[in-house]
């Protein structure tokens, strides 16, 4: 009863205001956009692409982000974050029409490139979320943010597997992207109506010219990187490794399972449904563990635990092997998802979060088995190059040796666990730049 009461208390304390709005929006995305992610690689193949082309398509989304993130982070620390979030939501909603109507895989590449414009959303949303959570409940807050939408979206991979099996890849994906376009408009409208920005903006920021905004943005990135304390420098190494290897591997989980293990698309969707259920059940307890024993310890143990199933995945012989291994990966990933943004929030002063998150994202460590390419709330300017390189190299490595990407990622998790355990001290803050 004590543990259950603690969970209910955490939910009541944090599940309101901006967290509630973001959670509802992400829950809606789980039933539209997130259904497409596990089958995007198959969509590229259906539109005439190859495994190498999959890597090219997924490498393009971070490209525009590389140039936008510094400006996005600067704006999020100087301007109304709700306005940034809402404007970006409406603009990017229309980009989903490119994915719906694409006549061949090259249009998907163009759509992914333009989706880099969504980068303006993430520093504003991440810093707004960090400011909206009580300091002693950040682990629980971030866990709820991920857990509730994931609970609602448990059936998303199964729905995608069913639709692509019954309708075929092309009709199913076009329908799902039409649904994504519609829901994106609704989410942007909800954000405009209900999100509140509690932080005051700097006086006079609105009078800056566009040129001054760009110049000051890039200058701020340099200043912020120079300010980084030791723990954030090592954490950046972990993040860069995570995005490189996730980009290297994420697009090929479904292809390996379908083409080499012999699963059909519906079976792969069923496996992802099971892993989603496991992830949802564990996220809130994982957040509680983070709040009790510390984010760094949780991260080190979860990174170590993830390495073994990653290395074992290429030896899978059937659906039960795949299901067991992917569930083990999902267990480790739940603790990474809960602990990583909490560690970031602990390490960065509130008034710098937008700029730091523009540089290295919200601090996300995770294992992406659904695919979907680069970008997202975890990505920052510094991480775009590792993400792009991983996506580009992934197709060539997979084509040369389908097992090798998982071996490399498993080894990288072992190295990352060692860095976290022995080189990253508990979160520390230094005097921020002026």
N, C-alpha and C positions, 0 to 999 in steps of 0.2 A: 504493500500500500504506500510506503514511504516513497519509493522510486516513482510509482504511478502518480502520486500527488505532486512530486517535483516536476514531472513532465507537464501536468495540467497547469501548474503555476507558471511554468515557462511560457506555455502557449498563451495564457491569459495576459501575461505581462507584455509580450512583444507583438502579438498578432492583432495589430490595429494600425490605423493611419497609413503611412506610405508603404509599410511592409505588406499590409493587406491588399493595397492596390496593385503593387508589383506581383504579389502572389497570384491574384486573380488573373492578371494579364498573362503570366507565365503558364498558368493552368490552361488557358484558352489556346496558347501556342502549342501546348502538348498535344492537343486534339486537332491540330492542323499542320503547322510547319514541321513539328518534330516527327510526324509520321513519315515525312519524306526522307529524313536523314539516313535511315538504315538502307534505303534502296536507291540513293542518289547515284552510286557507282553503277548500278544496273541500268539506270536511266541514261547515263553517259554511253554505256555500251549499246543500248537500244537505239540511240541516235547516231550510231556509226563510230563511236570512239573506241579506243583500245585501253589496256591498263596504263600505258604511258600517258595517254590523253587524260585519263582520270587524274593523274598527278598534276598535269599542266593546268587543268580546270581548277583544281582545289588550291593551287599555288597562287592564283590570281587575286583571290579575295583579300589576303593580307597586303597586297601591293599598294593599293590606294591608302590603306590604313597607315602604312609607313609614313606617309606625308601628312595625314590628317590628325593622327593622335596628338602630336604636340599642340596643335591649335585647339583640338577638342578638350584637352586637359586644361589649357589656359582659360578657355571660355567657361568651363565648369566651375572654376574657382573665382570667376569675375562676373558672371552673368547669371540670370535666372535659370536654374537648372530644369525647372518644369517646362519652360518654353523651349529649351534645347531638346529635351526628351520628346515633346509633343511634335515639334516641327520635323525632327528626324523620323518619327514614326509615320507621319503622313507621306513624306517624300519616299521612304523606302518601301511603303506598301505597294506603290505602283511598280516597283522594280520586279515584284513577284510575277507580274504579267509576262516578263521576258521568259521566265522559266516555264510558265504555262504554255506559251505559244511557240517555244523554240523548235525550229524545223530540223536542226542538227546540233551536234555537241558544241560547235563553235559559239552558238548563241548562249549556251550555258556558261562558257568561258567569259563572254562579255557580261552576262548577268552577275557572275561572281566578282568580276572586277568592279563593277558599279556598286555592288553591295558593300564594298569598302566604305562607302559614304555613311553607312549605318554606324561607323566608328564614333560619330559625334554623340551617339546615344550613351555609350558605355561609361566613359569617365563621369558624366553627369549622373547617371543612374547609380553607379557604384558608390560615389561619394555621398549622394543623397541617402542611400541606404545605410551607409556606415554612420552617418550623422543621426539617423532615425532610430538606431538600436541602443538600448541601455548598455553601458560598458560591461556590466557583469553578466549580460545575457547574449553576448555576440555569438558564441558558439551555437546556442539554442536558436537564435534568430536566423542565422544563415542556414542552419539545418532545416528550419521550418520553410524558409524561402525555397529551398530545393525539394524538400520532402513532399509538401502538399501538392504542388503541380505534378511531381513525379507520380504521386499516388493516383491522381486523376488520369494521368497519361500512361498508366500501367498497360492498358490495352492498345496503346498506339502502335507498337511494333507488330502486334498481331493483326490489327486492322490493315496496316500497310501490307503485310504478308498475304493476307486474305485477298485484298483488292488486286495486288499485282499478280496473284495466282489465277484469280477468276476472270478479271478484266484484261489482264496483260499489263506489262510494265508501262507502256506509253499512255493508254487511256487512264490508268489509275493515277499516274503521276500528274498528268494534266489536270485531272479533277482535284487532286490534293493541293496543287498550287493555286487553283482558282479559289479554293476554300481558304488558303493562307492569305491571299489578297484581301478577301472580305473580312476576315477576322482581324487582320492588321489595322484596317481602317477603324474597326470598333475599339481596339485596344488604345489606339492613339487618342480617340475621342474620350475614352474613360480616363486616361492619364491627364488630359487637359482639364477635365471636370473635377477630379478628386485629389490629385497629387498636390502636396504643399511643400514649399521650400523654406525650412526654418532658419537658414543661414543668411545673414545680410551680405549683400554684394559690396565690393569696394566702391567708395564714392567716385564718381567721374568715369567709371569704366565704360559706360555707354557712349562716351564722347570720343573714344579712340577710333582712329581710321582703320580700315581693313589692313593696310600695310603695317601699321603699328601693332595690330593684334598678331599678325603672322611673325613679325620680327621678335616681339616680346615672347611669343609662344616658344620659338626655338631657343631663345636665350634661356628661358626658364627650364627647358629640358636639360640643357647643359648644366645649369646651376643645381638642379635637383639631383642629377647623377653624381656630381661632385660631392654633394652633401651626404649621399648614402652612407649610413654607418655600416660597420663590418657585417652585421647579421643580414642586412638587406642586400649587400653585394653577393654574399654566398647564396642567399635566397634567389636572387636573379639568375644565378647559374643553374639552380634547380629548375626554375621556371623555363629557362631557355631549353634545357634538356627535355623537359616534359613536352613542350610544344613541338620541338623537333621530332621526337619519336612518336608522339600522337599523330602528327601530320604524316609521318612515314608509314604508319600502320593502319590508321583508322579507316581509310577507304577500302581496305582489302580484307577486313574481317568477313564480310558477307560473301565476297568472291571466293575466298579460301573455303568457307563453310559449304558453299553451294557447289563449286566446281571441283574441289579436291577431296573434301570429306564426303560429299554426296547428299547433303541435306537439300530439301527443296525450300523455296522462299517462305512458305508458310511455317515450316519447321524452324527456320532461323527466326522468324517473327515470334514463335512460341518460346524459343530460348531467351530472346530479349525480354519477352513478357515476364518470364520467371526471374530474370536478373533485375528487372525494374521493381518487382515486388520485394525482392530481397533488399534492394537499395533503399526503398521507401521505409521498410520496417526498421532499418538500421540507422537512418539519418538522424532522427531525433535523439536516440540513445548515444550516437556518436558525438553529437553536439554537446550533450551532457558530460560525456567523458572528456571532451576538449576543455570545457569550463572547469572541470575538477582537477585534471592532472597536467594540463598545459598543452598548448597546440604543438609545440616543437616535438615533444615526446611522441605524441600521437602520429605526427607526420613521419618521423623516423621509422616507427614500427610498421606503419601502413606501407611505406615505400619498400621496406624489406619484405613484407608479406606478399606484395604484388609480383615480385620478381619470379617466383617459382611457377605459378600458373601461366604466366606469359611465356616462359621458356617451354612449358609442356604443351601449349596449345597446338603447335604444328604436328604433334604426335597423335592427335585425336583420330579416332577410327569410326566414330558414329555419333548420333545425336546425344547419347548419354555422356560420352566423353566431353563433347563440346559444352553441354549444359553444366556439368560439374565444374569444368575449368573456368567458364565464363562467370559462373556464380561466385567462385573464389576471387576472381578479379574484381567483381562488383562489390564484394564485402570490403576489400582493401580500399577501393575507390570511394566508398561511402565515408570512410574516416578521412581520406584526403580532401574530399569536398567540404566536410565540416570544419576541418582544422586549418586549411590554407587561408581562406579569407579572414578568419579570426586572427591568425598570426599577422597578416598584413595590417589589419585594423589596429592591432596592439602596437605596431612598430612605426606608425606614421601619424604625425600631428593632424588634427581635424582640418585645419585650414590649408593643408598641403595635399590632401587626399586626391583631389582631382588631378593635380599635376603628376604625382607619383603614380597614380593608376593609369594615367596617359602613357607613362614610360613603361610600366611592367604589369598593367592590368590590375585586377582586384586580387591578384596573388593566387590564382586558381591552380591547384594540382589535381589531376584527375586522370582517368584512363578512358578514352573515348572509343567505345565499341559500336556506336551507332553511325559513325561517319558524319558527314556534313561539311567538311572542309574547315578552313581557317576562319579567323574572326571570332566574335563572341566577347562576352564580358571579361574573360580571362586574358585577352590579348592586349598588349601595349606596344608602343613604338619599338622598344628594344627587342621585343619578341617576334616581330613580324618577319625578320630575316630568317631566324631558325625555323619558323613555321613554313615559310615559303620554300626553303631549301629541303625541309623534310618531305613536303608534298611533291616537289619536283623529283627528288631522288627515289621516293617510294615506288613509283611505277617502274623505274629501271631496275631497282633491287628486286622487287617482286617478280618481274619478268625473268630475271637471271636466276633467282633462287627463291621460290615462294615461302620457304620456311625462315629465311634469314631475317626478315624484319622483326619477327617476334623474338628471336634470339638476341638481336641487338637491343631491343627495348628492355628485355629482362635484365641484361647486363647493366644497362643504364640505370635501372631502378636500384640495383645493388650499390652502384657508385653514389647515387643520390642519397640513399639511406645513410651511407657513411659520412657524406658531407653534412647532412642534417644533424647527425648524432655527435660528430666530433669537431665540427668547424663553426656551426651556427650556435652562438650563445643565445640564451633567452632574449626576447625582444628588448631592444635598447633604442633610445631616441637621443639624437644629438640636436644641438641648436640649429633650427632650420635656416635656410638662406633668407635674406630680407626681401 
